[in-house]
């Protein structure tokens, strides 16, 4: 399970759901939102989840110069490190939008770009039941599921999805843990 666009006022509740049920997630955070929720970002790491970058200001990276794209990615990485003491080498481009330049900037800066295999479209429908059903209907081993922790309805869906995925035998791991399984 991955969560984009936070940290938000709903992230703490999501962390509580993980804590109550087990499992880990990956949170792709927007750099310019971190200062207002430093404690939440610290808790993500303290609870054993993973933090990745989601750009500094959620601008579409493919529309930026190489310099601006690099700044969006690396300023977020630096902010995550300054708040958590942990370096992150993963990022998700806003809107899942990337091109050869995005790949090159990531590679040149030791960053791995992560997209997803299931899009819950939680941002579009804002319907907890629809998000839950999309996850449960489509999930298979190795999936990376895209969600957004800024929507209350997504967190509502996680109250059912997290325990039900675990009950079905899925291990909820961070993206880096998942990728390490492929080695």
Buried (B, 14 or more C-beta within 10 A) or exposed (E): BBBBBBBBBBBBBBBBBBEEBEBBBBBBBBBBBBEEBBEBBBBBBEEEBBBBBBBBBBBBBBEBEEEBBBBBBBBBBBBBEEBBEEEBEBBBBBEEEBEEBBEEBBEEEEBBBBEBEBBBBBBEBBBBEBBBBBBBEEBEEEBBBBBBBBBBBBBBBBBBBBBBBBEEEBEBBBBBEBBEEEE
